[in-house]
Amino acid sequence: MRILLIGNSKSTEVLAGYFTQNPDNIVFSTLNNTSAEFIDIAVQNTSELKDFAIANEMSLTILCDKESILSPITAEFSEAGLSIFAPDSEHKIINSKIWAKKFIYKNKIPTPRFQFFEKPQAAIDYVRKNKFPIVIKPDTIGALGTRICETFGAAKSAIEEFFDNGSKKVLTEEYIWGKEFSIYTICDGYNPLILCEISKYQNTFASLGVDFLNDKEKESLRDKIITPFVNTLSKENGEYLGILGFNFIKSNEKISLIGITPFFFFFDAQIAIKGVKEDWGKLFESAISGTLCSDFTKTNLTQDYVLAYEFYENGKKEDICAQAKTFNQARKILYDEGANKSEIEEALKFWKY
């Protein structure tokens, strides 16, 4: 295959590493310092990217982050008859947490109580009267992230920061203590295929699998939330071709949907690519052709433990991914690579049922 990866995210790096393992693949990337061949073309230069793809006879192009997905690349490549894996850039769920939250609520899916605001003072006045902790999110999906605020002062600072950095709206959400996890799917427009489940701990630690869910709970999430969600989304907002992550929290036997992620969240990409034992090229091609659910009834997962950890070193964000046959071996890899021992131990207690 001749593959073009567009984006500056961790997913670009991980997919480059995966596809270049096959010597029959010729892989190009707009992200430098990956195992793929670097092409110095900015995401904004859509015509130049299209011309490059045509000249080099790309058989598959993958948009690997929000910025590339929101660009006009998908429309330009599709019009040129190029095979591209990405949703339509006009799809509202890609870039609005508030739109996604309202869609979740409208479809009667359990979700924490929420409010959204277009003015900073209105949001500040609201959180002043609420109990803490409280969750504050910018409307757009991106680098600003999410804040779990323990005090009014922290909440006020988060609101001001989001508006000062260009967010037009902010979302406030009831904080629910529990076990966080994500279920990632690949969609061919109308049908979702579940890729894998990933446990979370405070956005610094993640692992393949969610042992605290039983089979009945997993089936219920698939049949009563994920599949109907994608079907309704496609009918009301246009078909969704791409990766969709469903972010849940389980608390006191109740499971709530707290958000949606287009493509993979930072280190989740490492866990998904290492954890799903399928031909990812075939997965992407089947989704594009609309034959995903006939080609795959389910995905096979590795029997290894796959753990990932994110930390800061000298002010720079670093990440480690460990894959091993035993849990202790995987944990040791994280420790040996510099992970914070006490934080990892706390996360592992939270993760293990």
N, C-alpha and C positions, 0 to 999 in steps of 0.2 A: 504493500500500500504506500501511496504518497500522501503524507499527512501534514496539514498546516495547523499549528496550535496558536491561537490568538488570545493574548491577555497577559497581565503582569502579576498573576496570583500564584499561590502555592499549588493550585490545581494544574497550572501550566507546567510547572517544574515536575510534578509527580507524573503527569501524563507523558511528558517527554521521556522521563526515566523508564516508564512502562513500555512505550512503543519502540524505543530504540534498542530494547533487549532483543527484538526480532531483527536479525540482519537483513531480512527481505524488505523491511520498511525503510523508507526515506522520509525523515521527519524534520520539519522546519518549525521554528518558534520565534515569536516576537519578543520573548523574554530572554535576555542574555544570561550566560553562565548556566545553561542547562545542558543535558546530554544531547539535545537536538541541535541542528545547525541554525545559528542565529541569523535572522533577517532584520535589518535595521529600518523597519517601516512602522510608523506610529499608528495606533488604532484609528486615529482621526483621518488618516489617509486611505479612506475606503477604496477609492478608485485604484490607487497604487497596489493595495492588497489584492484586489480583484484581478488586476493585470498580472500580478505575480502568480496567483493561483492558476490562471489560464495558461500562462507561458510555461509553467512547470507541471501542468497536467495533474493538479491535486485531485486525488480520489475522495478525500475527506478533509473537511475543515471543521474544527471544534472551537467555539467561543468559550473561554474558560473563566471569565469573571464578569461581574455586573457591568463594568464600564464597556467592555466589548459587546455584551449582549444588548445594551441600551443604544449602541451606535447603529448607523444605517447599514452595517455590514451584511446582516441577514438578507435584507431586501435586495441589495445589489448583487450578492452572490446568487440568490435564487433566480433573479431575473436573467442572470448570465448562464443559468443551467448548471451551476456548481453545487455539489453535494455539501450541505452545511448543517451541522448539529447545533441548533440554538432556537429559542422561541422568538416569536415576532417581538421586535423592540417596543411595540405599542402596548404589549400586554401589561395591564396595570399592576398585577401582583409582583412584577419584577422589582418595582422601585417604591412601593408605598406600604409600609407596615400598617398604616391606618386603613387603607383599602382592604388589605388582607384580613385585618381584625374584624372589620365590618362584614366582610364576606363570611368569615367563620361564624360570627354571631347570627347573621341572617339565616344561615343554614342549620341553626340550632345545635352547633357543636359546642360541648362544654369548653369554656375559656374563662380566664380570670376577668373580673370586672375591670372596665377601662373607661377612660375619657380621653378626648383629644382637644387640643387648643391651637389656635392660630396666633395668639398674642401671649408674650411671655408673662405679663402681669396676671392675666386670667389663670394661667397654669400655676403660677406661684401662689395666688390666693386659694386655689383649690387644694394644693398639697399641704398648705398651712393647716387646713382643717382635718386632714386625714391622718390615720395612724401609720406608724412606720414599723418596719421598712416599707418602702414603696419603690416600684420600678419605673424608671423614666427612660423613654426611647425617642430618638429622632424619627421623623416619618420616613426618611430615606434610608435604604439599606446600604451600609457602607462603613467607612473607617471610624465614624464617631461612636459606634457601638451602643451598648446598653449600660445603664447605671442602676445598681441596687443601692438605694439611699437609706441610710440608717437614721438620719436626722433631717430636720427642715433645712438647715444650712446646706447640707450636701445636695438635697433635692433642688434648692434654689440655684445653687452653682451649676448643677447639671442642665437645668432648663436654660439658664443664661448662656451657657457654653454652646448648647445646640443651636439656639437662635443666632448667636454671634457668629457661628460657623456656617451659616447659610440655610439651616433647616427652616422651612416655611411653617411647619407644624410640629408639635411634640405629642407623644402618646404617654399617658400615665396608666399604670396597671397595678392591680392588687398583687402584692407579693404572696406567693404560695411556697411554703417550705416543702420540699420533697425530692424525689429522685428524677433528675432530668435525663432525657434521652431523645434521640432523633431517629426517625425512620426515613431513609433515603429511597426515592423511587426514580426510575427513568420512564419518561412518558413519550408516546408516539403521536401525541396530539389529543387522543381521547382516552387511551388506556394506560394505567400506571402498572409498572412491574416493580415489585419491591426488590431493592438491591441488598440492603443490609440494615441492621439496627446498631446504633452507637450510643453507649452510655456517656454522660457528661458529668463533670464536676467543676463548677465555678469558671467555666470557659478556659481552664488551664490544663485539664486532664480529660482524656477520652479513651474509650476502649471498645473493641468490637463485641457486639452482643449485649443483651439486656436480660440477665438471669433473673431479675426480680419480676419479670412478666411471665405468666403462664401461657400455654398454647391458646387457651380460650380467649385471653385478653388480646393476644396478637391477632387472632382471627377477627375479633370484634373490631379492632382498629382498622384492619384492612378492609373488611366488608361494610362497616357502618360509617367510617370516616374517610379513609384515603380514597377508595374507589369512587364513592358518590361525590366527594369533593372535586376530584379531577373531572368527572363527567359533567357536573354542574358548571364548573369553571369553564370548560370548553364550550358549553352551550351558550353561556352568558357573556363570556369575554374573549371568545375565540380559542381555537385549539392551542394546546401548550405542548410544544416539542422541546424537551430538555430534561434537566435534572430538577426535581423538587424535593426539598428536605422538609419533613414535618417535625416540628419541635414540640415535644410533650413534657409534662411533669406529672409524676404519680405521687399523690399524697393521700394517706388514709384510704387506700383502695380506690380512690377516685383519680381518673386520668383526664387531664385537661390539655387542649391544644393551645400553646402559647405563641406560636409564630410559624412562619413559612420562610424557607431559605431557597432562593434560586441558585442553582449549581451547589457546589460543596462549600461549607464553612471551612475556613483555614485548614487546620490539621485533620479534619474529617476526610479530606481527599486522600491522604496517605492511608488511613485505615480502610477506606472503601476500596481503593485500588489494590491494596495488599490482601484485603479480606475476601473479596469476591473472586472466586476461581472460575472466571468466564473469559472469553475472548472479548475484550472491551471494544475492539474495532467492530466486531460483529454486532455487539449490543447497540452501538451508535448507528451503524448502517441499517439495522433492523428497525430502529425507532424512526429513522428518516423515511424508510420505505413503507412504514405502516404495518409491518409484519411482526412487530415485537412480541406480541402475546401468542402468536402461532409458532414463532421460532423458539420462544422461551416460556415454559410454564412457571418456572421459578429459577432463582440463581443458586448456585452451589457456593458454599463458603469454606474457607480454609479451616482446618481443625486447630491451627496454631492460635496462640494468644497474640493479639495485636493491640498494643498500647501506645498512646501518644501523649506528649507533655509539652507545654509551651511555657517559656520563661524569658526573663530579660537578663542580659549579661552586658555590662558596660553600656547600659542604655539602649541596647539593640535587642529586638525580639528574636529569640532563637526557638527552635523546636526539635524534638527528638521523637523518633518512631521506633518502637521495638517489636520484633516479631520472633517468637520462639515457641518451642513445643510445650513448655510448661510455663505456668504463671510466674513462678519465682525466677526463671531464666529471663523472661521479658522484663520483669521488674528490675532485675540486676542490671540489665542493659541501660535502663533509664538512669539508675543510680550512677553507674560507671561513666555515663555521658554528662553527668553534672546536674541531674534533677535534684530538686530540694527534697531531702529524705522525709522530713516531717510532713510536708504538704502531700507528697505522694502517699504516705501511710494513711493520712486522714482521708484522702480521696478513695483509696482502695477499701477502707472500712465502709465508706458510704456506698461504694459500688457493689461490693459483695453482699449478697442477701443473707 
